[in-house]
Amino acid sequence: MNFAALFFDLLSARYSEEQWIDWVDRLAAEDYVVIDDFIAQDELQQLRGFLHEKNEEDEFEKAGIGSVFQHTIDKEIRGDFIYWLAKARDTSIDFAFAYAEELMGYLNRYCFLSLSDYEFHLAHYPKGTFYQKHIDQFKGRGNRIISFVLYLNVGWQPGDGGEIRIFKEDSTFDVEPIGARLVLFKSMDVPHEVLKTNVSRYSLTGWLLNKPSQLGYLLG
């Protein structure tokens, strides 16, 4: 049995069929779903350790906006720093890639989305940074179908900031960046912003795609 198949069995054992169906139903009905304690604490600590290691090695780069052909840096719009993950290179956190692959599998199984690829990065929002209201799609591209954010913070407290604000037709909903919390939402249908953070904010952020990413990892 290969690693992805083994991980699928582990996820299936951890979460019941009914639980997955409930999450998918909420995603379909509300355009987003929030899942607490999605990963185990040892996995959270392993991802945090890897993130801090890459940060100390100065591997993070300032995030920009727009496609690879119209890529610009504008700290008045977004202030985060990112490290794009690559499966062949970042083998010490191979379980994170298995999670992305199994998310694709479950959503294809229950939502008939024909997802075929993913792209994701680690993100660090230093104190005082934010990301203004936007949708997770680039003009002329259109292959990001489901966005996901897995928070890697420890000890987050009210007042620390950094929430995702999700915009609905007549209301907003704020999601606190609590460690091991997973947020899934429809990339093209959910405007959102990252509110100003008052402490360093960490996450693994990515997108499930209906076409190969190709140069997608170079995008903001």
Disulfide bonds with the S-S distance in Angstrom:
none
